[in-house]
Amino acid sequence: MDRHNRRAVQSFVDATRDGWLHYLNNPAKGNALIKRDNPDITDAILARLDKMKRHDMLLSGDGKALAWAA
């Protein structure tokens, strides 16, 4: 892998992490798009993610201190 590809991969990882963190902090817009494109996804299913977040199941340990992709 040349230097250019490493930068591209790191940019992708950073953007993915930032996107997930943004979604977790403000899921309303993302949830609307998820439900629009996946009619089988209900509010109850999406509420599980919030429950997991409240119980530190998504970000804990290094992930909580350093964010995703730590």
Predicted model as a PDB file, atoms N, CA, C, CB and O in Angstrom, pLDDT in the B-factor column:
MODEL        1                                                                  
ATOM      1  N   MET A   1       0.856  -1.171   0.000  1.00 53.00           N  
ATOM      2  CA  MET A   1       0.000   0.000   0.000  1.00 53.00           C  
ATOM      3  C   MET A   1       0.907   1.241   0.000  1.00 53.00           C  
ATOM      4  CB  MET A   1      -0.977  -0.006   1.238  1.00 53.00           C  
ATOM      5  O   MET A   1       1.790   1.379   0.847  1.00 53.00           O  
ATOM      6  N   ASP A   2       0.677   2.112  -0.939  1.00 65.00           N  
ATOM      7  CA  ASP A   2       1.494   3.318  -0.969  1.00 65.00           C  
ATOM      8  C   ASP A   2       0.945   4.371  -0.014  1.00 65.00           C  
ATOM      9  CB  ASP A   2       1.567   3.878  -2.390  1.00 65.00           C  
ATOM     10  O   ASP A   2      -0.131   4.211   0.562  1.00 65.00           O  
ATOM     11  N   ARG A   3       1.690   5.426   0.137  1.00 68.00           N  
ATOM     12  CA  ARG A   3       1.327   6.482   1.087  1.00 68.00           C  
ATOM     13  C   ARG A   3      -0.055   7.079   0.798  1.00 68.00           C  
ATOM     14  CB  ARG A   3       2.377   7.586   1.059  1.00 68.00           C  
ATOM     15  O   ARG A   3      -0.806   7.383   1.725  1.00 68.00           O  
ATOM     16  N   HIS A   4      -0.385   7.244  -0.468  1.00 73.00           N  
ATOM     17  CA  HIS A   4      -1.681   7.803  -0.857  1.00 73.00           C  
ATOM     18  C   HIS A   4      -2.827   6.922  -0.353  1.00 73.00           C  
ATOM     19  CB  HIS A   4      -1.762   7.957  -2.389  1.00 73.00           C  
ATOM     20  O   HIS A   4      -3.810   7.434   0.182  1.00 73.00           O  
ATOM     21  N   ASN A   5      -2.712   5.637  -0.516  1.00 89.00           N  
ATOM     22  CA  ASN A   5      -3.770   4.729  -0.073  1.00 89.00           C  
ATOM     23  C   ASN A   5      -3.921   4.743   1.439  1.00 89.00           C  
ATOM     24  CB  ASN A   5      -3.487   3.312  -0.550  1.00 89.00           C  
ATOM     25  O   ASN A   5      -5.040   4.664   1.945  1.00 89.00           O  
ATOM     26  N   ARG A   6      -2.835   4.840   2.155  1.00 90.00           N  
ATOM     27  CA  ARG A   6      -2.927   4.907   3.619  1.00 90.00           C  
ATOM     28  C   ARG A   6      -3.716   6.138   4.044  1.00 90.00           C  
ATOM     29  CB  ARG A   6      -1.518   4.929   4.255  1.00 90.00           C  
ATOM     30  O   ARG A   6      -4.545   6.074   4.952  1.00 90.00           O  
ATOM     31  N   ARG A   7      -3.452   7.257   3.382  1.00 89.00           N  
ATOM     32  CA  ARG A   7      -4.196   8.475   3.705  1.00 89.00           C  
ATOM     33  C   ARG A   7      -5.673   8.312   3.378  1.00 89.00           C  
ATOM     34  CB  ARG A   7      -3.619   9.673   2.947  1.00 89.00           C  
ATOM     35  O   ARG A   7      -6.531   8.764   4.137  1.00 89.00           O  
ATOM     36  N   ALA A   8      -5.969   7.679   2.268  1.00 90.00           N  
ATOM     37  CA  ALA A   8      -7.365   7.462   1.883  1.00 90.00           C  
ATOM     38  C   ALA A   8      -8.067   6.570   2.903  1.00 90.00           C  
ATOM     39  CB  ALA A   8      -7.448   6.833   0.476  1.00 90.00           C  
ATOM     40  O   ALA A   8      -9.201   6.845   3.295  1.00 90.00           O  
ATOM     41  N   VAL A   9      -7.400   5.511   3.327  1.00 90.00           N  
ATOM     42  CA  VAL A   9      -7.992   4.602   4.321  1.00 90.00           C  
ATOM     43  C   VAL A   9      -8.204   5.339   5.640  1.00 90.00           C  
ATOM     44  CB  VAL A   9      -7.090   3.354   4.539  1.00 90.00           C  
ATOM     45  O   VAL A   9      -9.264   5.213   6.252  1.00 90.00           O  
ATOM     46  N   GLN A  10      -7.214   6.102   6.084  1.00 89.00           N  
ATOM     47  CA  GLN A  10      -7.356   6.838   7.338  1.00 89.00           C  
ATOM     48  C   GLN A  10      -8.478   7.850   7.248  1.00 89.00           C  
ATOM     49  CB  GLN A  10      -6.053   7.537   7.702  1.00 89.00           C  
ATOM     50  O   GLN A  10      -9.226   8.030   8.209  1.00 89.00           O  
ATOM     51  N   SER A  11      -8.609   8.516   6.106  1.00 91.00           N  
ATOM     52  CA  SER A  11      -9.696   9.475   5.919  1.00 91.00           C  
ATOM     53  C   SER A  11     -11.047   8.783   6.005  1.00 91.00           C  
ATOM     54  CB  SER A  11      -9.556  10.192   4.573  1.00 91.00           C  
ATOM     55  O   SER A  11     -11.986   9.314   6.600  1.00 91.00           O  
ATOM     56  N   PHE A  12     -11.147   7.595   5.410  1.00 91.00           N  
ATOM     57  CA  PHE A  12     -12.392   6.838   5.462  1.00 91.00           C  
ATOM     58  C   PHE A  12     -12.720   6.439   6.899  1.00 91.00           C  
ATOM     59  CB  PHE A  12     -12.300   5.591   4.569  1.00 91.00           C  
ATOM     60  O   PHE A  12     -13.859   6.585   7.343  1.00 91.00           O  
ATOM     61  N   VAL A  13     -11.720   5.935   7.624  1.00 87.00           N  
ATOM     62  CA  VAL A  13     -11.937   5.531   9.022  1.00 87.00           C  
ATOM     63  C   VAL A  13     -12.356   6.734   9.858  1.00 87.00           C  
ATOM     64  CB  VAL A  13     -10.656   4.888   9.615  1.00 87.00           C  
ATOM     65  O   VAL A  13     -13.286   6.641  10.660  1.00 87.00           O  
ATOM     66  N   ASP A  14     -11.678   7.856   9.675  1.00 90.00           N  
ATOM     67  CA  ASP A  14     -12.015   9.063  10.444  1.00 90.00           C  
ATOM     68  C   ASP A  14     -13.433   9.537  10.141  1.00 90.00           C  
ATOM     69  CB  ASP A  14     -11.014  10.188  10.140  1.00 90.00           C  
ATOM     70  O   ASP A  14     -14.181   9.892  11.053  1.00 90.00           O  
ATOM     71  N   ALA A  15     -13.801   9.543   8.865  1.00 93.00           N  
ATOM     72  CA  ALA A  15     -15.140   9.995   8.485  1.00 93.00           C  
ATOM     73  C   ALA A  15     -16.214   9.040   9.022  1.00 93.00           C  
ATOM     74  CB  ALA A  15     -15.251  10.111   6.951  1.00 93.00           C  
ATOM     75  O   ALA A  15     -17.280   9.478   9.455  1.00 93.00           O  
ATOM     76  N   THR A  16     -15.928   7.750   8.991  1.00 90.00           N  
ATOM     77  CA  THR A  16     -16.881   6.762   9.520  1.00 90.00           C  
ATOM     78  C   THR A  16     -17.076   6.963  11.019  1.00 90.00           C  
ATOM     79  CB  THR A  16     -16.392   5.320   9.233  1.00 90.00           C  
ATOM     80  O   THR A  16     -18.206   6.976  11.509  1.00 90.00           O  
ATOM     81  N   ARG A  17     -15.971   7.119  11.745  1.00 85.00           N  
ATOM     82  CA  ARG A  17     -16.043   7.357  13.196  1.00 85.00           C  
ATOM     83  C   ARG A  17     -16.832   8.633  13.492  1.00 85.00           C  
ATOM     84  CB  ARG A  17     -14.619   7.457  13.804  1.00 85.00           C  
ATOM     85  O   ARG A  17     -17.724   8.638  14.340  1.00 85.00           O  
ATOM     86  N   ASP A  18     -16.497   9.707  12.787  1.00 90.00           N  
ATOM     87  CA  ASP A  18     -17.168  10.985  13.022  1.00 90.00           C  
ATOM     88  C   ASP A  18     -18.658  10.893  12.715  1.00 90.00           C  
ATOM     89  CB  ASP A  18     -16.527  12.086  12.176  1.00 90.00           C  
ATOM     90  O   ASP A  18     -19.485  11.460  13.429  1.00 90.00           O  
ATOM     91  N   GLY A  19     -18.990  10.179  11.654  1.00 91.00           N  
ATOM     92  CA  GLY A  19     -20.400  10.005  11.300  1.00 91.00           C  
ATOM     93  C   GLY A  19     -21.171   9.256  12.375  1.00 91.00           C  
ATOM     94  O   GLY A  19     -22.277   9.650  12.744  1.00 91.00           O  
ATOM     95  N   TRP A  20     -20.583   8.172  12.877  1.00 86.00           N  
ATOM     96  CA  TRP A  20     -21.252   7.416  13.933  1.00 86.00           C  
ATOM     97  C   TRP A  20     -21.402   8.249  15.211  1.00 86.00           C  
ATOM     98  CB  TRP A  20     -20.475   6.131  14.234  1.00 86.00           C  
ATOM     99  O   TRP A  20     -22.449   8.217  15.856  1.00 86.00           O  
ATOM    100  N   LEU A  21     -20.360   8.987  15.569  1.00 86.00           N  
ATOM    101  CA  LEU A  21     -20.450   9.814  16.773  1.00 86.00           C  
ATOM    102  C   LEU A  21     -21.514  10.893  16.616  1.00 86.00           C  
ATOM    103  CB  LEU A  21     -19.093  10.455  17.087  1.00 86.00           C  
ATOM    104  O   LEU A  21     -22.259  11.179  17.553  1.00 86.00           O  
ATOM    105  N   HIS A  22     -21.580  11.482  15.441  1.00 90.00           N  
ATOM    106  CA  HIS A  22     -22.614  12.489  15.188  1.00 90.00           C  
ATOM    107  C   HIS A  22     -24.004  11.847  15.291  1.00 90.00           C  
ATOM    108  CB  HIS A  22     -22.414  13.141  13.788  1.00 90.00           C  
ATOM    109  O   HIS A  22     -24.911  12.412  15.903  1.00 90.00           O  
ATOM    110  N   TYR A  23     -24.161  10.672  14.691  1.00 89.00           N  
ATOM    111  CA  TYR A  23     -25.445   9.971  14.752  1.00 89.00           C  
ATOM    112  C   TYR A  23     -25.816   9.660  16.207  1.00 89.00           C  
ATOM    113  CB  TYR A  23     -25.391   8.664  13.919  1.00 89.00           C  
ATOM    114  O   TYR A  23     -26.956   9.882  16.615  1.00 89.00           O  
ATOM    115  N   LEU A  24     -24.877   9.157  16.975  1.00 86.00           N  
ATOM    116  CA  LEU A  24     -25.179   8.785  18.359  1.00 86.00           C  
ATOM    117  C   LEU A  24     -25.565   9.995  19.207  1.00 86.00           C  
ATOM    118  CB  LEU A  24     -23.981   8.081  18.983  1.00 86.00           C  
ATOM    119  O   LEU A  24     -26.370   9.873  20.130  1.00 86.00           O  
ATOM    120  N   ASN A  25     -24.999  11.153  18.902  1.00 87.00           N  
ATOM    121  CA  ASN A  25     -25.324  12.362  19.655  1.00 87.00           C  
ATOM    122  C   ASN A  25     -26.603  13.030  19.182  1.00 87.00           C  
ATOM    123  CB  ASN A  25     -24.190  13.339  19.563  1.00 87.00           C  
ATOM    124  O   ASN A  25     -27.214  13.785  19.939  1.00 87.00           O  
ATOM    125  N   ASN A  26     -27.024  12.773  17.955  1.00 90.00           N  
ATOM    126  CA  ASN A  26     -28.220  13.395  17.395  1.00 90.00           C  
ATOM    127  C   ASN A  26     -28.839  12.453  16.362  1.00 90.00           C  
ATOM    128  CB  ASN A  26     -27.883  14.776  16.755  1.00 90.00           C  
ATOM    129  O   ASN A  26     -28.710  12.688  15.160  1.00 90.00           O  
ATOM    130  N   PRO A  27     -29.513  11.385  16.817  1.00 90.00           N  
ATOM    131  CA  PRO A  27     -29.969  10.346  15.906  1.00 90.00           C  
ATOM    132  C   PRO A  27     -31.245  10.666  15.122  1.00 90.00           C  
ATOM    133  CB  PRO A  27     -30.182   9.115  16.669  1.00 90.00           C  
ATOM    134  O   PRO A  27     -31.610   9.886  14.241  1.00 90.00           O  
ATOM    135  N   ALA A  28     -31.924  11.749  15.393  1.00 93.00           N  
ATOM    136  CA  ALA A  28     -33.236  11.995  14.786  1.00 93.00           C  
ATOM    137  C   ALA A  28     -33.200  11.985  13.264  1.00 93.00           C  
ATOM    138  CB  ALA A  28     -33.779  13.316  15.263  1.00 93.00           C  
ATOM    139  O   ALA A  28     -34.006  11.295  12.638  1.00 93.00           O  
ATOM    140  N   LYS A  29     -32.290  12.730  12.658  1.00 93.00           N  
ATOM    141  CA  LYS A  29     -32.231  12.784  11.192  1.00 93.00           C  
ATOM    142  C   LYS A  29     -31.838  11.431  10.607  1.00 93.00           C  
ATOM    143  CB  LYS A  29     -31.235  13.861  10.736  1.00 93.00           C  
ATOM    144  O   LYS A  29     -32.423  10.977   9.624  1.00 93.00           O  
ATOM    145  N   GLY A  30     -30.861  10.803  11.208  1.00 93.00           N  
ATOM    146  CA  GLY A  30     -30.437   9.484  10.736  1.00 93.00           C  
ATOM    147  C   GLY A  30     -31.541   8.453  10.868  1.00 93.00           C  
ATOM    148  O   GLY A  30     -31.743   7.637   9.969  1.00 93.00           O  
ATOM    149  N   ASN A  31     -32.256   8.485  11.986  1.00 94.00           N  
ATOM    150  CA  ASN A  31     -33.360   7.537  12.176  1.00 94.00           C  
ATOM    151  C   ASN A  31     -34.444   7.739  11.128  1.00 94.00           C  
ATOM    152  CB  ASN A  31     -33.959   7.684  13.580  1.00 94.00           C  
ATOM    153  O   ASN A  31     -35.013   6.765  10.635  1.00 94.00           O  
ATOM    154  N   ALA A  32     -34.736   8.977  10.783  1.00 95.00           N  
ATOM    155  CA  ALA A  32     -35.751   9.245   9.759  1.00 95.00           C  
ATOM    156  C   ALA A  32     -35.323   8.635   8.421  1.00 95.00           C  
ATOM    157  CB  ALA A  32     -35.985  10.775   9.606  1.00 95.00           C  
ATOM    158  O   ALA A  32     -36.141   8.040   7.719  1.00 95.00           O  
ATOM    159  N   LEU A  33     -34.053   8.780   8.071  1.00 95.00           N  
ATOM    160  CA  LEU A  33     -33.562   8.197   6.814  1.00 95.00           C  
ATOM    161  C   LEU A  33     -33.567   6.670   6.870  1.00 95.00           C  
ATOM    162  CB  LEU A  33     -32.144   8.703   6.509  1.00 95.00           C  
ATOM    163  O   LEU A  33     -33.923   6.010   5.893  1.00 95.00           O  
ATOM    164  N   ILE A  34     -33.174   6.118   8.005  1.00 94.00           N  
ATOM    165  CA  ILE A  34     -33.187   4.661   8.163  1.00 94.00           C  
ATOM    166  C   ILE A  34     -34.594   4.132   7.978  1.00 94.00           C  
ATOM    167  CB  ILE A  34     -32.639   4.250   9.542  1.00 94.00           C  
ATOM    168  O   ILE A  34     -34.807   3.164   7.249  1.00 94.00           O  
ATOM    169  N   LYS A  35     -35.556   4.762   8.635  1.00 95.00           N  
ATOM    170  CA  LYS A  35     -36.951   4.301   8.538  1.00 95.00           C  
ATOM    171  C   LYS A  35     -37.512   4.502   7.133  1.00 95.00           C  
ATOM    172  CB  LYS A  35     -37.830   5.042   9.556  1.00 95.00           C  
ATOM    173  O   LYS A  35     -38.298   3.682   6.659  1.00 95.00           O  
ATOM    174  N   ARG A  36     -37.117   5.580   6.465  1.00 96.00           N  
ATOM    175  CA  ARG A  36     -37.597   5.825   5.105  1.00 96.00           C  
ATOM    176  C   ARG A  36     -37.109   4.731   4.155  1.00 96.00           C  
ATOM    177  CB  ARG A  36     -37.130   7.208   4.608  1.00 96.00           C  
ATOM    178  O   ARG A  36     -37.870   4.232   3.325  1.00 96.00           O  
ATOM    179  N   ASP A  37     -35.846   4.368   4.286  1.00 97.00           N  
ATOM    180  CA  ASP A  37     -35.253   3.391   3.373  1.00 97.00           C  
ATOM    181  C   ASP A  37     -35.449   1.946   3.805  1.00 97.00           C  
ATOM    182  CB  ASP A  37     -33.795   3.663   3.233  1.00 97.00           C  
ATOM    183  O   ASP A  37     -35.227   1.027   3.017  1.00 97.00           O  
ATOM    184  N   ASN A  38     -35.864   1.737   5.048  1.00 96.00           N  
ATOM    185  CA  ASN A  38     -36.062   0.383   5.592  1.00 96.00           C  
ATOM    186  C   ASN A  38     -37.370   0.353   6.368  1.00 96.00           C  
ATOM    187  CB  ASN A  38     -34.865  -0.045   6.512  1.00 96.00           C  
ATOM    188  O   ASN A  38     -37.363   0.471   7.593  1.00 96.00           O  
ATOM    189  N   PRO A  39     -38.490   0.199   5.674  1.00 94.00           N  
ATOM    190  CA  PRO A  39     -39.794   0.292   6.343  1.00 94.00           C  
ATOM    191  C   PRO A  39     -40.008  -0.710   7.485  1.00 94.00           C  
ATOM    192  CB  PRO A  39     -40.872   0.104   5.333  1.00 94.00           C  
ATOM    193  O   PRO A  39     -40.879  -0.508   8.331  1.00 94.00           O  
ATOM    194  N   ASP A  40     -39.219  -1.783   7.509  1.00 96.00           N  
ATOM    195  CA  ASP A  40     -39.371  -2.768   8.584  1.00 96.00           C  
ATOM    196  C   ASP A  40     -38.715  -2.311   9.894  1.00 96.00           C  
ATOM    197  CB  ASP A  40     -38.773  -4.102   8.151  1.00 96.00           C  
ATOM    198  O   ASP A  40     -38.938  -2.921  10.940  1.00 96.00           O  
ATOM    199  N   ILE A  41     -37.927  -1.267   9.846  1.00 94.00           N  
ATOM    200  CA  ILE A  41     -37.281  -0.747  11.051  1.00 94.00           C  
ATOM    201  C   ILE A  41     -38.267   0.177  11.761  1.00 94.00           C  
ATOM    202  CB  ILE A  41     -35.947   0.008  10.705  1.00 94.00           C  
ATOM    203  O   ILE A  41     -38.727   1.170  11.198  1.00 94.00           O  
ATOM    204  N   THR A  42     -38.573  -0.164  12.979  1.00 94.00           N  
ATOM    205  CA  THR A  42     -39.556   0.601  13.754  1.00 94.00           C  
ATOM    206  C   THR A  42     -38.858   1.472  14.799  1.00 94.00           C  
ATOM    207  CB  THR A  42     -40.565  -0.348  14.439  1.00 94.00           C  
ATOM    208  O   THR A  42     -37.661   1.337  15.051  1.00 94.00           O  
ATOM    209  N   ASP A  43     -39.637   2.357  15.390  1.00 93.00           N  
ATOM    210  CA  ASP A  43     -39.098   3.165  16.491  1.00 93.00           C  
ATOM    211  C   ASP A  43     -38.617   2.274  17.628  1.00 93.00           C  
ATOM    212  CB  ASP A  43     -40.159   4.156  17.007  1.00 93.00           C  
ATOM    213  O   ASP A  43     -37.632   2.594  18.293  1.00 93.00           O  
ATOM    214  N   ALA A  44     -39.300   1.165  17.856  1.00 94.00           N  
ATOM    215  CA  ALA A  44     -38.911   0.249  18.932  1.00 94.00           C  
ATOM    216  C   ALA A  44     -37.530  -0.347  18.662  1.00 94.00           C  
ATOM    217  CB  ALA A  44     -39.954  -0.875  19.089  1.00 94.00           C  
ATOM    218  O   ALA A  44     -36.724  -0.497  19.580  1.00 94.00           O  
ATOM    219  N   ILE A  45     -37.266  -0.680  17.417  1.00 92.00           N  
ATOM    220  CA  ILE A  45     -35.946  -1.220  17.072  1.00 92.00           C  
ATOM    221  C   ILE A  45     -34.881  -0.151  17.270  1.00 92.00           C  
ATOM    222  CB  ILE A  45     -35.924  -1.739  15.611  1.00 92.00           C  
ATOM    223  O   ILE A  45     -33.823  -0.420  17.840  1.00 92.00           O  
ATOM    224  N   LEU A  46     -35.158   1.051  16.802  1.00 91.00           N  
ATOM    225  CA  LEU A  46     -34.186   2.138  16.944  1.00 91.00           C  
ATOM    226  C   LEU A  46     -33.985   2.515  18.409  1.00 91.00           C  
ATOM    227  CB  LEU A  46     -34.641   3.365  16.146  1.00 91.00           C  
ATOM    228  O   LEU A  46     -32.909   2.982  18.783  1.00 91.00           O  
ATOM    229  N   ALA A  47     -34.993   2.319  19.231  1.00 90.00           N  
ATOM    230  CA  ALA A  47     -34.876   2.632  20.660  1.00 90.00           C  
ATOM    231  C   ALA A  47     -33.870   1.706  21.346  1.00 90.00           C  
ATOM    232  CB  ALA A  47     -36.250   2.520  21.346  1.00 90.00           C  
ATOM    233  O   ALA A  47     -33.300   2.061  22.378  1.00 90.00           O  
ATOM    234  N   ARG A  48     -33.655   0.528  20.777  1.00 89.00           N  
ATOM    235  CA  ARG A  48     -32.662  -0.392  21.355  1.00 89.00           C  
ATOM    236  C   ARG A  48     -31.274   0.228  21.330  1.00 89.00           C  
ATOM    237  CB  ARG A  48     -32.653  -1.732  20.594  1.00 89.00           C  
ATOM    238  O   ARG A  48     -30.486   0.042  22.257  1.00 89.00           O  
ATOM    239  N   LEU A  49     -30.977   0.967  20.263  1.00 83.00           N  
ATOM    240  CA  LEU A  49     -29.683   1.627  20.168  1.00 83.00           C  
ATOM    241  C   LEU A  49     -29.516   2.640  21.284  1.00 83.00           C  
ATOM    242  CB  LEU A  49     -29.523   2.306  18.811  1.00 83.00           C  
ATOM    243  O   LEU A  49     -28.445   2.739  21.883  1.00 83.00           O  
ATOM    244  N   ASP A  50     -30.571   3.394  21.568  1.00 81.00           N  
ATOM    245  CA  ASP A  50     -30.512   4.369  22.657  1.00 81.00           C  
ATOM    246  C   ASP A  50     -30.304   3.656  23.988  1.00 81.00           C  
ATOM    247  CB  ASP A  50     -31.801   5.224  22.698  1.00 81.00           C  
ATOM    248  O   ASP A  50     -29.546   4.127  24.836  1.00 81.00           O  
ATOM    249  N   LYS A  51     -30.968   2.534  24.171  1.00 85.00           N  
ATOM    250  CA  LYS A  51     -30.810   1.770  25.412  1.00 85.00           C  
ATOM    251  C   LYS A  51     -29.376   1.261  25.541  1.00 85.00           C  
ATOM    252  CB  LYS A  51     -31.806   0.587  25.457  1.00 85.00           C  
ATOM    253  O   LYS A  51     -28.789   1.313  26.622  1.00 85.00           O  
ATOM    254  N   MET A  52     -28.821   0.773  24.445  1.00 82.00           N  
ATOM    255  CA  MET A  52     -27.440   0.303  24.465  1.00 82.00           C  
ATOM    256  C   MET A  52     -26.485   1.457  24.800  1.00 82.00           C  
ATOM    257  CB  MET A  52     -27.067  -0.329  23.106  1.00 82.00           C  
ATOM    258  O   MET A  52     -25.513   1.273  25.532  1.00 82.00           O  
ATOM    259  N   LYS A  53     -26.770   2.632  24.263  1.00 80.00           N  
ATOM    260  CA  LYS A  53     -25.937   3.805  24.535  1.00 80.00           C  
ATOM    261  C   LYS A  53     -26.003   4.168  26.019  1.00 80.00           C  
ATOM    262  CB  LYS A  53     -26.386   5.006  23.666  1.00 80.00           C  
ATOM    263  O   LYS A  53     -24.976   4.453  26.635  1.00 80.00           O  
ATOM    264  N   ARG A  54     -27.201   4.157  26.590  1.00 80.00           N  
ATOM    265  CA  ARG A  54     -27.364   4.509  28.002  1.00 80.00           C  
ATOM    266  C   ARG A  54     -26.652   3.534  28.924  1.00 80.00           C  
ATOM    267  CB  ARG A  54     -28.833   4.562  28.360  1.00 80.00           C  
ATOM    268  O   ARG A  54     -26.246   3.909  30.024  1.00 80.00           O  
ATOM    269  N   HIS A  55     -26.492   2.283  28.491  1.00 76.00           N  
ATOM    270  CA  HIS A  55     -25.837   1.262  29.309  1.00 76.00           C  
ATOM    271  C   HIS A  55     -24.359   1.096  28.943  1.00 76.00           C  
ATOM    272  CB  HIS A  55     -26.560  -0.073  29.155  1.00 76.00           C  
ATOM    273  O   HIS A  55     -23.734   0.091  29.282  1.00 76.00           O  
ATOM    274  N   ASP A  56     -23.811   2.099  28.244  1.00 76.00           N  
ATOM    275  CA  ASP A  56     -22.393   2.087  27.850  1.00 76.00           C  
ATOM    276  C   ASP A  56     -22.000   0.835  27.075  1.00 76.00           C  
ATOM    277  CB  ASP A  56     -21.518   2.206  29.076  1.00 76.00           C  
ATOM    278  O   ASP A  56     -20.892   0.322  27.229  1.00 76.00           O  
ATOM    279  N   MET A  57     -22.908   0.354  26.250  1.00 75.00           N  
ATOM    280  CA  MET A  57     -22.606  -0.824  25.442  1.00 75.00           C  
ATOM    281  C   MET A  57     -22.001  -0.440  24.088  1.00 75.00           C  
ATOM    282  CB  MET A  57     -23.871  -1.654  25.233  1.00 75.00           C  
ATOM    283  O   MET A  57     -21.447  -1.298  23.401  1.00 75.00           O  
ATOM    284  N   LEU A  58     -22.096   0.820  23.700  1.00 74.00           N  
ATOM    285  CA  LEU A  58     -21.553   1.251  22.415  1.00 74.00           C  
ATOM    286  C   LEU A  58     -20.192   1.901  22.563  1.00 74.00           C  
ATOM    287  CB  LEU A  58     -22.503   2.211  21.741  1.00 74.00           C  
ATOM    288  O   LEU A  58     -19.283   1.637  21.776  1.00 74.00           O  
ATOM    289  N   LEU A  59     -20.050   2.737  23.555  1.00 71.00           N  
ATOM    290  CA  LEU A  59     -18.777   3.395  23.820  1.00 71.00           C  
ATOM    291  C   LEU A  59     -18.399   3.150  25.273  1.00 71.00           C  
ATOM    292  CB  LEU A  59     -18.852   4.920  23.512  1.00 71.00           C  
ATOM    293  O   LEU A  59     -19.064   3.642  26.184  1.00 71.00           O  
ATOM    294  N   SER A  60     -17.347   2.402  25.484  1.00 67.00           N  
ATOM    295  CA  SER A  60     -16.852   2.152  26.831  1.00 67.00           C  
ATOM    296  C   SER A  60     -15.346   1.972  26.756  1.00 67.00           C  
ATOM    297  CB  SER A  60     -17.538   0.904  27.469  1.00 67.00           C  
ATOM    298  O   SER A  60     -14.796   1.822  25.665  1.00 67.00           O  
ATOM    299  N   GLY A  61     -14.689   1.983  27.868  1.00 68.00           N  
ATOM    300  CA  GLY A  61     -13.245   1.790  27.892  1.00 68.00           C  
ATOM    301  C   GLY A  61     -12.529   2.774  26.988  1.00 68.00           C  
ATOM    302  O   GLY A  61     -12.804   3.974  27.028  1.00 68.00           O  
ATOM    303  N   ASP A  62     -11.601   2.267  26.161  1.00 64.00           N  
ATOM    304  CA  ASP A  62     -10.860   3.114  25.240  1.00 64.00           C  
ATOM    305  C   ASP A  62     -11.795   3.812  24.257  1.00 64.00           C  
ATOM    306  CB  ASP A  62      -9.822   2.292  24.486  1.00 64.00           C  
ATOM    307  O   ASP A  62     -11.554   4.956  23.870  1.00 64.00           O  
ATOM    308  N   GLY A  63     -12.851   3.129  23.857  1.00 64.00           N  
ATOM    309  CA  GLY A  63     -13.795   3.739  22.927  1.00 64.00           C  
ATOM    310  C   GLY A  63     -14.438   4.996  23.485  1.00 64.00           C  
ATOM    311  O   GLY A  63     -14.670   5.961  22.757  1.00 64.00           O  
ATOM    312  N   LYS A  64     -14.724   4.979  24.773  1.00 64.00           N  
ATOM    313  CA  LYS A  64     -15.329   6.155  25.394  1.00 64.00           C  
ATOM    314  C   LYS A  64     -14.302   7.284  25.531  1.00 64.00           C  
ATOM    315  CB  LYS A  64     -15.915   5.793  26.774  1.00 64.00           C  
ATOM    316  O   LYS A  64     -14.622   8.457  25.340  1.00 64.00           O  
ATOM    317  N   ALA A  65     -13.091   6.916  25.859  1.00 64.00           N  
ATOM    318  CA  ALA A  65     -12.043   7.919  26.046  1.00 64.00           C  
ATOM    319  C   ALA A  65     -11.511   8.452  24.718  1.00 64.00           C  
ATOM    320  CB  ALA A  65     -10.902   7.333  26.855  1.00 64.00           C  
ATOM    321  O   ALA A  65     -11.179   9.632  24.605  1.00 64.00           O  
ATOM    322  N   LEU A  66     -11.433   7.586  23.724  1.00 63.00           N  
ATOM    323  CA  LEU A  66     -10.780   7.956  22.474  1.00 63.00           C  
ATOM    324  C   LEU A  66     -11.709   7.965  21.269  1.00 63.00           C  
ATOM    325  CB  LEU A  66      -9.654   7.027  22.213  1.00 63.00           C  
ATOM    326  O   LEU A  66     -11.275   8.269  20.158  1.00 63.00           O  
ATOM    327  N   ALA A  67     -12.949   7.644  21.470  1.00 60.00           N  
ATOM    328  CA  ALA A  67     -13.971   7.553  20.415  1.00 60.00           C  
ATOM    329  C   ALA A  67     -13.757   6.260  19.613  1.00 60.00           C  
ATOM    330  CB  ALA A  67     -13.915   8.810  19.467  1.00 60.00           C  
ATOM    331  O   ALA A  67     -12.787   5.532  19.825  1.00 60.00           O  
ATOM    332  N   TRP A  68     -14.670   6.004  18.706  1.00 57.00           N  
ATOM    333  CA  TRP A  68     -14.616   4.778  17.905  1.00 57.00           C  
ATOM    334  C   TRP A  68     -13.338   4.729  17.111  1.00 57.00           C  
ATOM    335  CB  TRP A  68     -15.821   4.680  16.969  1.00 57.00           C  
ATOM    336  O   TRP A  68     -12.713   5.751  16.830  1.00 57.00           O  
ATOM    337  N   ALA A  69     -12.974   3.549  16.764  1.00 55.00           N  
ATOM    338  CA  ALA A  69     -11.751   3.288  16.003  1.00 55.00           C  
ATOM    339  C   ALA A  69     -10.514   3.575  16.842  1.00 55.00           C  
ATOM    340  CB  ALA A  69     -11.724   4.131  14.724  1.00 55.00           C  
ATOM    341  O   ALA A  69      -9.442   3.866  16.311  1.00 55.00           O  
ATOM    342  N   ALA A  70     -10.678   3.488  18.183  1.00 54.00           N  
ATOM    343  CA  ALA A  70      -9.543   3.735  19.083  1.00 54.00           C  
ATOM    344  C   ALA A  70      -8.560   2.593  18.964  1.00 54.00           C  
ATOM    345  CB  ALA A  70     -10.011   3.898  20.554  1.00 54.00           C  
ATOM    346  O   ALA A  70      -7.527   2.595  19.635  1.00 54.00           O  
TER     347      ALA A  70                                                      
ENDMDL                                                                          
END                                                                             
